[in-house]
Amino acid sequence: MTESIVTQKNHCYHCGDECLSTGYMAEEKHFCCLGCQSVYTILSANNLCSYYNFNDHPGLTRTRTDKRFDYLDEPGIIKELVDYTDDNLTIVTLYIPHIHCSSCIWLLEKLNKFNSAILYSRIDFLKKQIIIKYNTKQLSLKQLVELLFNIGYEPLISLQDVIKKQNRVNDKDNLVQRIAVAGFCFGNVMLLSFPEYLGLSALEQNFKHFFGWLNILFSLPVVFYSGREYFVSAWQNLRNKVLNIDFPLALGIAVLFARTVIEIVTQKGAGFADTLCGLVFFLLVGKFVQRKTYHHISFERDYRSFFPVAVQVVENDMEHPVPLANLKVGQRIVLRHNEIIPADAILLKGEALIDFSFVTGESVPVSKTLGEIIYAGGRQTSEAIELEVVKPVSQSYLTQLWNNEAFAGKQDNRMQTFNQRVSKYFTIVLLAVAFASLIFWLPTSLNKGLAAFTAVLIVACPCALALSTPFTMSAALSVFDRNLFYLKNTAVVEQLAKIDTIVFDKTGTITTATDNQIVLTGTLSSIETELVYSTCINSNHPLSRMICQYLGKVNKHGLDHYKETPGGGITALIGKHEVCIGSGKFLFGEFDETAGQTQVHILINKRYCGYFAFRQNYRGGLQQTVHGLAPYKTFLISGDSDHEKNELLHVFKTADRMRFNQSPQNKLDFIQLLQRLSGKVIMMGDGLNDAGALKQSDLGIAVTDNINNFSPGCDAILDGRSFNKLPAFLSFSKSTMVIIYISFLISLTYNLIGLSYAVTGNLSPLIAAILMPLSTATIISFTTIATHFAAKRRGLL
């Protein structure tokens, strides 16, 4: 009888990897390496082991490959990655997607405990970035990254980092500074105006003129610095024969300033300096709110944030790193497990099992034979392979796909807001009423006519109208934010309300990227289970790994013979037992697979023992979610094959609503077809293969299970955990538009009340000072309360 070799597997308490050594232990817990043990020791010493309550294995499960970080020794790459360096100090900012809790922050800000050459480390949790200062003489960038890798926090360094196209906060027009100036002046002018409101005694009349001149001084920076943008915008739009809301706003600011100066200089009144400064201040605050976005999330990503910085090139039988930009046709490159193919290349050596789901949408890894071309963008999921580059990176299929004019998407004004549409008509009506007032009073009194004309322009200045949309949209944006739905800007909310057609991608969108379902049909005895496990544990194929995970902790036997046929299966000899595991075609020749399933069959000693069935795991509540979208036309379009078509019929009702085996160009063409049929289309996808369709659609939503991982350029990013809230999001967006319409009516009501004073030419500074902040406060309060009420009705708060 052949003796079985039995081993007991232990898993690392920190990262979950299998422990290949028993040398790393602390407090009766096993660790796979010194790095994981060190992390646990430091956390335990500081009473922070609650860190492990958030995740059973919070450290990154890592597969270390030799020479993985060698490219970080290249001076050219280091120069592009670091923020600052000299002979003594280097500062670098790294993106670490595995930061997930306060203990991560604490640990990464104590990096000096691992290496004294690290002088400083600080975390930006929202951006998941760490800023590190270290001693250049004692530590290299490569050593720093290896340290982070060893403690379970590998930085994600991509080609996007090298070309410095990060999503930065842009404030070229100094909006925050302009708000600060306007707010400072507004506060002071209000203090100086209060004596005028309350009445000055005869003994204090001299202060009246002094305060008036001070108000003019405070108004100057408000008009010519804080409010300058409104004049510039109004002038540029007039030159282009366009009337937008900035024109009546600029006109109102100009008239307020002119009347203030004239009344104070001629000592005929107190002017409207308080109204002027308050108007500009609230307008700028509204603009700041309207610009609210998520700067820690990139909505404009391309293939460069998916590609590596450098690759290993083989020359004279030696490997050395070469920056991706310097990779040339004819060079031999080495790619290891889980690495990206950066350029179209021919397979020369090794077993290639390529996951092309990011490019094509097909979820099953594809085997490639020697001499076959492998296109850029695929991920190697098996052993190390060697390839010869046949096209430059810039001319690969992937980059041509991204740079194709059709995939650039249209850049029209899709996000035109309600305010932009109504402002043209509002301006025309405002000017008509103002000139009518002037003409009415002109025969009686020129001064009365000018007073009425300017009063109409002052009181009908659309301050409240200009604030209704940004404050409503900002409140809506905060609701979406709390529900893990991140919109590029406030205008996207309004676009969301107009949608009538929804197109779903399949892989990664309505399915999850992990936790695929596996079911064993048949029975395995305990010894048969051990034989299957011992065979599959030697394979890197994703299905083999899933089988081992499914079988759990069982005894492992030594192999006398092992052979794996790419795309077919495995044959192994374990003692006297012959084990064959693979596809039906591999084991039996012609074999009919069950529709909708990927099957791995088992033969042990020529006896059929059953099969493992694999199916993609659909997002929770998918059927209810799609049925909740009954008022919309829904479609499924996928690059995957149609083996799950019958199951999806329960979700999408009819076969003509589903299209499979679709290329990226097919997806884009289908969106264009729906738009020609007068549809307002949402495209929901997750990969580069969806990029063209996302750009072409009226609203592109990228669905992802990690918002900080790669997602294609889009208008919004939806966390997969909130996928089932899509009907509520769409309904809430429509309610948001109703709130805007109501706030517009409220704004008009205030304007009509003010006009009743204005057309008589008897508008006093006190009435103007009351109406402007009162209308503003009403609009802000109403939009905030109504938006939150609408969100609560739909279970979003």
Phi, psi and omega in degrees: 000134179285131182281131179275138176266115185253128177234144177262122182274134172243145181246144182298130181294332184272309187249346177091354179291156176290134180276118180270355180220152177259013185280347183247101180221147174207129180053044178063022178247141182267145177225149185278338184204172181294326180300311180295321179296321181294318179300312181298318182299316180294316179297318181295319181295336181252018178055043181241028181285357171297345173312323184278355175285337182283333184200136181300322180226077187290337178291147180296130173288117194242145171238098185283133176239144180301145175063020183298322185250018182299331182296342180281002172268351181285121182303322181296321180287318179302317181301322181284332187273324186279153178275326181202144175205145170215195184292339186243333188224140173229137176240130181222145175248124183237145178265123182237099186291347186268010172287124185224352182202178183294330178293326175299316180298312181301314184296314183288339175273002175245031182298337179295342176289335178272326181211119184292347179287345177276119186267333188197139173211131181224143185254136165255100190296319182298317181275352184054045180242151175236133176256123185235133170249131181217161181284116185298327184285331186260344185214139176257165178298321179298315180295323178296314180295322178295323177298313178299320178299316186291333179265007173095016181231067182291127176291148175263106182248118183235174178299332179298327179293323183290319182276003172057048177248053179281161180274095184261155175291127183250117178225054183296331182270011174054047184299317182297317179296321181292325175295317180299316180296313180297319179295318178298312181293321179299315180298317180291320180296321178299319179296319181287339183270342183301318177302326179292320179296319187273347179096131180258138176286165182300329182287343185251013183297328180298328179292332181303313181288324178296314178297324179298315179294324175297320179298321176297317180298318179291333181285333184301307179294331179294316183284312191267350175244298183293321184263004185302324184300327181292322177292318179298313181297316180298317180295316180296321179289324176295322177297329178267010179059043179235135175252113175240181187292341179292335181293306178296330177293313178297321179296317179297317179298316181297315181294319178301316181293316182297314181294324178298311181297314183296314183293322181285318180295319181274359179058035179260355181179178182271348181078185185238035184299322180295317178295319180299308182294321178295320179301309182296319180299310182292325177297317180291323176297318177299321179293322178297316179297321182294332180277358183306129177206185184248093187288346178274358178244134179264121177265351183242074182251153175222191187300338185293334177278002178252337185273152176285165179285321184214164177229159178274120180253138179262122176221126182055044179061019179237141177265139172209149183284142177229129176305143186302326181294338182263002181291131186241157176298137179097343179284146177265132181237152178248128176238135181252182184307131174073014178263155186270139174279115189273345182209154177300129187210160178262135179286124181251329187204140175098170179267117180261120176234098195256130175266109181258016187300329181292328183265316187255337184093348179289125190274342184268127177302145185250131176279141178239144180261162181301136181089354181272144178282133176246126185277152181298149177103344176284157179244125179287125183249003181242219186284178177294140179229158175244139182223158175247125183291129181247347176218146174298158179305320183291345182245011181290166179302319184294312182289325175296321178300314182291321186272354178304137184304323181295329184272356174290339179074158180283146181245042180279180183272069181290333188262036178289125186272169178302318179301318181294325181285322185274341186297326180301311183289324178299317181297317181298315180295317180301312180295323179297315180294319181297312180291327177296319177297318179298313182294324181295316184272347186301317179296333182275310183202127177296317180297320179294321179295315179294322178297317179293318180300309181291324180296321178297316180295328180286307188286331181267006175303124192281054180297308181297322178297318180293337182267338186299313182293308183299320181288323176295313181295323179294318177297320177296319181299321179293326177294313178300319180302314181296339180255021172065035176237112190251117183261145184298321177200177185292332182295338181294330179300315181293322178295324180298327182288342184268352188291140174231356182223136181233127179244125181255136162282166182260288187295122179085349180253297175267354173247158176268154183284343183231180174058042174297150183279137176227131182229133176266119175259114188119179181234143177237132174288173182297319180291324177293322176299317179294323179294317179295317180297315182296331178283311186288334183295342180271358182254145176267000182296139181304321180292323177296318179295323179294323179295316179298319178295322181293319183288335177077204184278106177228168180292144181250131181254152176285151183257138173266336179206144180209132176215129179245124179262115182304131179076000182242285181175201186230140168239137183214154176237118181238100186064238178264006184261127175261124184241127175235125182227128178170198181287162179298322180294322180293320184273326190237000186084242177285130183204131180272116177278150175290131182299143176083006183223149166259128187239139174240114186267158186233126170238123177236118183054043177066012176255129181285125185251000180117197182208156171266130178252131181246133177221145177293146182267116180281154181296146182302133178070025182302312183297317179293325180296311181294321178293330176290349178262027183305324179293348182252155172276124184244140180224154173242130178224126190218146172278352180283164177286172187263029184289348177248020184300315184297320180294323182285347176299330179292337183268311187260004169073305184235149183293332182287353176271000183235136177227127182244171180055039183265132176283166176304322179292323177299320180296315179298316180297323180293321176298316179298321179299314180297323179291325177293336177273019176070030177266148170258110199250132165263132169251128179243114182217184183221345187234178180298331178295344178260359190298315181297318180292322178297318180289323183288328185293164177290334176208118181259126179241121176268126179260129183213153176268358175209107187296343180268354174276180184294136168215146183290165178305135187200177176264340181205154177237125182250120174293133184304333180293340181253016181302321183288353178268004184304315178301321179293322179298315181293318178295319180295323179296323177293321177295325178300319179293323177298319179298321178296318179297319180293318180295329176296319178294322177298317179299317179296323179300314178296321179296321180292321177297315179295324181294330179298330173276321189294317185293342176275351181078013185247031180287120179266155177303326181294316179298315178297319181293334178276314185296317185297304180292329179294315179296320179296313181297321179297313181297313182296316181295313182298312183296320181293311182294314182295321180295317179291326176295316179298323179293320179296321179301332182257013176071023181264357176227000000 
